């Protein structure tokens, strides 16, 4: 796409795209985001935790991932997560959400509550 990018673990300057390349840094990055989409879900990569953004009050589109833990999508859809089926639907939804900051905030709160409720049920600790 012509964007300059670098790995986060490598020294660099002011590249507009930083690729997180070490385990454990996504939760901090989610806290900086406006809206989050866990991108591994459009490929066969799998293993993505789609609940993490909701745990830090970040709403966004969700899609079933290959290797998603059972029930993760069900926790978020309708509770801060908005299901998308393909990249074009993702683009449309992101444009819509970014034009409505108050809606993003409300969805983030719903996502946090949904993830918190699930964590209480299984006795897990919340991030952040």
N, C-alpha and C positions, 0 to 999 in steps of 0.2 A: 504494500500500500504506500510505500515511499516514506514511511515514518522512521525516524531514527530511534533505535532502541538499544538497551543494554541489559545484561543480567544484573540483578541487585547486588550480587556477591562480587561484582567487578567494579573497580574504580572507574569513575566516569564524570561527565559534566552534567549538562542540563538536557539530557535526552527527554523527549516528551513521553516516551513509553519505557517503563521499567518492568522487567519480567522478574517476578519473585521466583527464586530458584532454590530455596532451602525450606525444609520442613519447619512448620511452627510459626510462620510469619503472617499467614493470611488473616488471622483474627485481628491483629493490629491494623492491617491494611483495610479490612472491612470497616473499622471504626472511622476511617478517613473518607469513606465513600459516601456518595449521595444515594445511589441505588446499586444493588449488587445482583449480578447474574453469575452463577457458578458454571463457567464455560465448558468444563469437561463433559457436560451432559449432552452436547451435540455430537460428540465423537464416541469412540469405543474405549476411551481411556478409563472411565469409571473411577470408583473409589472416592468420589467427591462427597463432602459432607454439606448438604444443602441447608442444614439447620444452623450452621455457624453464623451466617450473616444475621439471621433473626435473633440470635442470642445477644447481639450488640445493637439491637433496634434498627437493623437495616432491612428494608423490604426489597422485593424485586421479583422478577420473573423466575419461575422454577420449571424444571423439566426433569422427568425421570432420568436418572443416570444409570449406566450399566454398572452394577455393583453397588448401587445405593442401598443403604440399610433399610430393611423392611419398614414401611410405614412413614418414612421421612417426608415424602411428598404430601401424604395425607395430613400430616401435622400442619403444614403451611398453606395449602391451597384453601382459599377462602378466609385465611387468618393472617394476612400480610403477604402471602405468596400468590402470584398470579401466573397461571400455567400458560406456557407458550409451546407451540408445536414445531416451529422452525425459525431459522434466522430472520426471515422477513417479518414474522409476527413479533419477534424480539425487538427489531428496530422500531416498528410501529408503537409497541407498548412503551419502550424507553422514551421515545419522543413525547408521547402523551404524559407519562409520569413526570418527566423533567419540566414540563410546562405547568405542573401542579405541585409545588413544594409542600403545601399543607397536606395533600393526599399522601405524599411520600412519608411525611412524619406520622400520620395516622396509621398507615400500613406498617411502618416500622414498630410502632407500639403494639399493634396486633400480633406481629411476628414475634416480638419479645415475649408477650404473654403466652402465646402458643408454645414456644420453645421452653419457657419457664415451667409451664404446666406439665409438659412431658418430662422435663428434668426432675420435677418433684415426684412424679409417678415412679420414676426408675431410680431415684436417689442420687442423681448426678449433680455435679457442680456446674454453675453457669460461668461462661467466660466473662472477662472484663470486669 
